[in-house]
Amino acid sequence: PEVFEQRGFGNVETWQQVFAPARRRRCFFNGKDILGCYIASRTDIDDIIPLLTAYQIEWNKFHALLQMVPDSISLSNLDSDRETFEQIAKALKISVDDLEQLHLLLGADFVHVLQEIASRRSRIRVQLLSGSLSDYWRATRIWWDNIHAACPQLEEKPVYFISSNPHSVVNLLSGFALQHRDDLLTFIDEFENGVLAEEWAKIKEDRVPSNRENFFYYAFKEYLGTQEGRQIEKSMANHETSLGIQCIPSLHSFDVEAQVIQLSRLQPNTMDSRLGKDLSFLNESDALILNIDYPLGMAAYNILSKVSAQVGEILGVYVTGKAATLNGIIGDVMIPTVVQDEQSHNTYLFPNSFTAADVTPYVVYGAILDNQKAVTVRGTFLQNDIYMDVFYREGYTDIEMEAGPYLSAVYEMYRPQRHPVNEVLNLYGIPFDLGILHYASDTPLSKGRNLGAGSLSYYGMDATYGVTIAILKRIFDLERNRLQNRVDI
């Protein structure tokens, strides 16, 4: 925030905080004409500038077309008159379905926004206040200082690092959601729109193969967004704290939550049963899990580089998150062993600790595709059909934004030099465990399924929890062996 103050904008954190789906970027709006954004790496610039450019182009195209609408057609009638709606769609040279999609997106502001578009052209100006490499490292340090202040024992303990999301790891380990099945069923029956109630009826009657635990996790996420659900948040926090699960919200710099989990304080009897039996050995563990909400692009490199330099010892690095698939469907799981990184221009060959056999038992709706080739792109908006066709012809079917930067950090974690550029790098032989699992959230070669478009539906949760179970079981297996070897010595 001090960067904005130094440039005369005042304390932006007193402005209205605003959010964008599927983005880890803290933004503030002054209520009039300025949007202030914290950027964590150059990936944020690669993301923001194309979006703003496209936004202004489309705004001005709509503005020009709306000038040709006859005065007899009033935009104020859009919500109430179907004929007007169809005439405006025709004037904008889009289908009625596309205009309805825009209506859904803008909600109650639909008519007001179109009136604004008709009244003026868009002239967006962008000012970069701070964007040097040292500034990005400073933002990373601010993020880490917050984590370290909340959990200083990270500097001394062995750590399993997970980049995933804020809910799946904790839900599986704490068991809190499953302990509130009755509340969730009441919520589904009384407050839901019928979709979850119908799915639950099918599950009870074995008409669908859905996993009951995954269903409750999804319902719990929806429940927490209600007034009734918010009333149990304190109880949930107390329960997690009693199990050694510490949730650390991000404060300044970039918007990446973290969770520190003490394996020795977990209670196996409260965990999801799919994590395995006889986990009592965890009581003897001195290891921690550091789970972070997956960052955007090059911020992944900054974060893992900082974490690896600060914690006692890295025992494993596990990365999971959304990706686009060129040869699958939404809900599939991709397990790469090759990553082409458009940031460093390196091709990474690495020993992925997971195969299809590790994930298949826990995924119902999707296929598990291992031995895949992934490409880490600089930005999602810039990927078009020509790019996709080239990727596919070269055998790359898994498209995302973080694996390459993470692997660049992994290279530097065991080599005495910075990662090179434009080389083929072999990461076999690294002294810690490494696993990357992606679940397909987008099929960009299909119309309307653009990479980065939003969050997964209920059926996407199946893959999310399937890969998280595989990661946690892997950690437990490694920890069991580590403790046994320590006793033997």
HELIX and SHEET records of a PDB file:
HELIX    1   1 GLU A    2  GLN A    6  1                                   5    
HELIX    2   2 VAL A   12  THR A   14  5                                   3    
HELIX    3   3 ARG A   42  LEU A   66  1                                  25    
HELIX    4   4 LEU A   75  ASN A   77  5                                   3    
HELIX    5   5 ARG A   82  ALA A   91  1                                  10    
HELIX    6   6 VAL A   96  LEU A  106  1                                  11    
HELIX    7   7 GLY A  107  ASP A  109  5                                   3    
HELIX    8   8 PHE A  110  SER A  119  1                                  10    
HELIX    9   9 LEU A  133  ALA A  150  1                                  18    
HELIX   10  10 PRO A  152  GLU A  155  5                                   4    
HELIX   11  11 SER A  168  SER A  174  1                                   7    
HELIX   12  12 PHE A  176  GLN A  179  1                                   4    
HELIX   13  13 ARG A  181  GLU A  190  1                                  10    
HELIX   14  14 VAL A  195  LYS A  204  1                                  10    
HELIX   15  15 ARG A  212  TYR A  223  1                                  12    
HELIX   16  16 GLN A  227  ARG A  230  1                                   4    
HELIX   17  17 GLU A  233  SER A  242  1                                  10    
HELIX   18  18 LEU A  263  ARG A  265  5                                   3    
HELIX   19  19 PRO A  268  THR A  270  5                                   3    
HELIX   20  20 SER A  273  LEU A  275  5                                   3    
HELIX   21  21 SER A  280  GLU A  284  5                                   5    
HELIX   22  22 ALA A  299  GLN A  310  1                                  12    
HELIX   23  23 ALA A  356  VAL A  359  1                                   4    
HELIX   24  24 THR A  360  TYR A  362  5                                   3    
HELIX   25  25 ASP A  385  ARG A  393  1                                   9    
HELIX   26  26 ALA A  403  TYR A  414  1                                  12    
HELIX   27  27 TYR A  458  ASP A  488  1                                  31    
SHEET    1   A 3 GLN A  16  VAL A  18  0                                        
SHEET    2   A 3 CYS A  27  PHE A  29 -1                                        
SHEET    3   A 3 LEU A  35  CYS A  37 -1                                        
SHEET    1   B10 ILE A 245  ILE A 248  0                                        
SHEET    2   B10 ALA A 258  GLN A 262 -1                                        
SHEET    3   B10 LEU A 288  ASP A 293 -1                                        
SHEET    4   B10 PRO A 158  SER A 164  1                                        
SHEET    5   B10 GLU A 313  THR A 325  1                                        
SHEET    6   B10 ASP A 398  GLU A 400 -1                                        
SHEET    7   B10 ILE A 368  THR A 376  1                                        
SHEET    8   B10 VAL A 333  ASP A 341  1                                        
SHEET    9   B10 THR A 347  LEU A 349 -1                                        
SHEET   10   B10 VAL A 424  ASN A 426  1                                        
SHEET    1   C 6 ILE A 245  ILE A 248  0                                        
SHEET    2   C 6 ALA A 258  GLN A 262 -1                                        
SHEET    3   C 6 LEU A 288  ASP A 293 -1                                        
SHEET    4   C 6 PRO A 158  SER A 164  1                                        
SHEET    5   C 6 GLU A 313  THR A 325  1                                        
SHEET    6   C 6 ASP A 433  ASP A 442  1                                        
END                                                                             
